[in-house]
Amino acid sequence: MYFIVVKFQTKPDYTEQFIDLVTPFTTATRAEPGNLWFDWSRSVEDPAEFVLVEAFLDDEAAGTHVNSAHFKAGLEAMRPALVSTPKIVSRKVEGDSWGEMGELQIGK
């Protein structure tokens, strides 16, 4: 799977509305057949920083995503809201879902 984490730094005037701004992009991406997850979080240290954790099943799914109309529209929608170019980590990794953390097991 392709596992991707992206950090977005928003302008003050856009910070509170950023999630609403990216909702159409998020909804369309989650509907893609090869999307495993597409989850937004907000930094607890910097309220203007949003983190996107996403995963796609394989090369085909990742390619379909970045070549979709909603991908291009989503990037253009967020462009005016951002302070700088987003930072990304994108890697192909084994697996197709989340696993349990071995170092912190919780009894049932």
Residue pairs with C-beta under 8 A, 6 or more apart in sequence:
1 36
1 55
1 56
1 57
1 58
1 92
1 93
1 94
1 95
1 96
2 55
2 56
2 58
2 59
2 61
2 62
2 90
2 91
2 92
2 93
3 54
3 55
3 90
3 91
3 92
3 93
4 52
4 53
4 54
4 55
4 56
4 88
4 89
4 90
4 91
5 51
5 52
5 53
5 54
5 88
5 89
6 51
6 52
6 54
6 86
6 87
6 88
6 89
7 49
7 50
7 51
7 52
7 86
7 87
7 88
8 18
8 49
8 50
8 51
8 52
8 78
8 82
8 86
9 46
9 48
9 49
9 82
9 83
9 84
9 86
10 18
10 48
10 49
10 50
10 81
10 82
10 83
11 48
11 80
11 81
11 82
11 83
12 48
14 21
14 80
14 81
14 82
15 47
15 48
17 81
18 50
18 78
18 81
19 40
19 50
21 77
21 78
21 81
22 40
22 74
22 77
22 78
24 70
24 73
24 74
24 77
25 70
25 71
25 73
25 74
25 77
25 78
26 38
26 40
28 68
28 70
28 74
29 35
29 38
29 54
29 65
29 70
29 71
29 74
30 37
30 38
32 56
32 61
32 64
32 65
32 68
33 61
34 56
34 57
34 58
34 60
34 61
34 62
34 64
34 65
35 54
35 55
35 56
35 57
35 61
35 65
36 55
36 56
36 57
36 96
36 97
37 53
37 54
37 55
38 52
38 54
39 52
39 53
39 54
40 50
40 51
40 52
41 50
41 51
41 52
41 53
42 49
42 50
42 51
43 49
43 50
43 51
48 83
56 62
56 65
57 96
59 92
65 71
